[in-house]
Amino acid sequence: MERTNDSILTEFVLVGLSAHPKLQTVFFVLVLWTYLMILLGNGVIISVIIYDSHLHIPMYFFLCNLSFLDICYTSSSVPLILDSFLTVRKRVSFSGCMVQMFLSFAMATTECMLLGVMALDRYVAICYPLRYPVIMSKGAYMLMAAWSWVSGFVDSVVQTSLTMQLPFCANNVINHFVCEILAILKLACADISINVISMVGSNLIFLVIPLLVISLSYIFIVAAILRIPSTEGKLKAFSICSAHLTVVIIFYGTIFFMYAKPKSKESVGTDNQDITEALISLFYGVMTPMLNPLIYSLRNKDVKAAVKNMLGRKNVSDGL
C-alpha cells in the first residue's frame, strides 16, 4: 500500500475481475458497447425532446433530465471500469477515487428523487387532468427537477466528506470496478458507525421516501384508471405510466439490494461475495441507463413519432 511519510493514504487499487482475465475481455467489450448505446439512446431522446415543440411538457422535461442524468452517471464511472478491465491492478489516487465516488453517488441519489417527481407528474396528469396545466406549471416542474439535482449533490457531499475523514491503514485494495462507497467503507481501520447511521438516514430520505411517493402515486393512479369507463381510455392511461413504472422496478430492484442495508466493517463478506455485489452494481450502473431510452421510446407513441419526424425532415434537408 502506497503511503506518504505522514501515513496518509495516497491511492487505492481496484481489483475488479483481475482473477478472471478471460472474463475481463468479455466484460470490456460488453460494457464498451453498452456505454456507446447509452450515449446514442439517451442522446437521441434529449435531441428529440428539444427538437419537437409538442414534447415541451413536464413529462418529457423530466424524461430529458433523466436521459442527461444517465449520460452523466455512466460517464462518471464507465471510463474507470473500462480501464480496470485493461489493467491487472488498477491504481487510482485517493482524490481521484473520492471525486468519482462523489459524482456516482450524487447521480444515483438524483435519479431516485427524479423518479419520484416523475411519479407525481403522472399522478397529477391522470387524477387531475383538467387542473394539470395549472398544478404542473413551468415554475413548478422546473423547481421539482432542480430540487432533485440539488438534493442529490448535497447528500453526496455529506457522504463523501464523512468517508474522506476515515483513516485507511490496513488495506487499500477495493474488490470492485470503481470507487463504490460501500466497498471503500469496508477498508476503514476505524469505527464507521457514524457513516452507517448517515447512510441509513440517506437511504430513508432519498431512497425509501421517493419509493413511498411512487407507490402511493400509483395506488391512486390505478384507482383512477379503473374508474375510466372505456377500455380504450384505460389502456391509454396505463400506457402513459407503464414506461416509468418499468424503469422504477428495474432501478429500485437492483439498487435496494446494494444500499438498503449498509454493512458494518465487521460484516465484510468473502471476495466472491464482493465480486457478486460489484457485478450487480455494474448492472444497475450500466445496464439500466441503456434500457431507459429503449423502454421510453418503444412504449411511447409520441417519442416514436417525434423521432420519425426528425429523421424525415433531416432526410429531406439532406436531399435538398
Order of alpha helices (4+ residues) and beta strands (2+ residues): beta-alpha-alpha-alpha-beta-alpha-alpha-alpha-beta-alpha-alpha-alpha-alpha-alpha-alpha-alpha
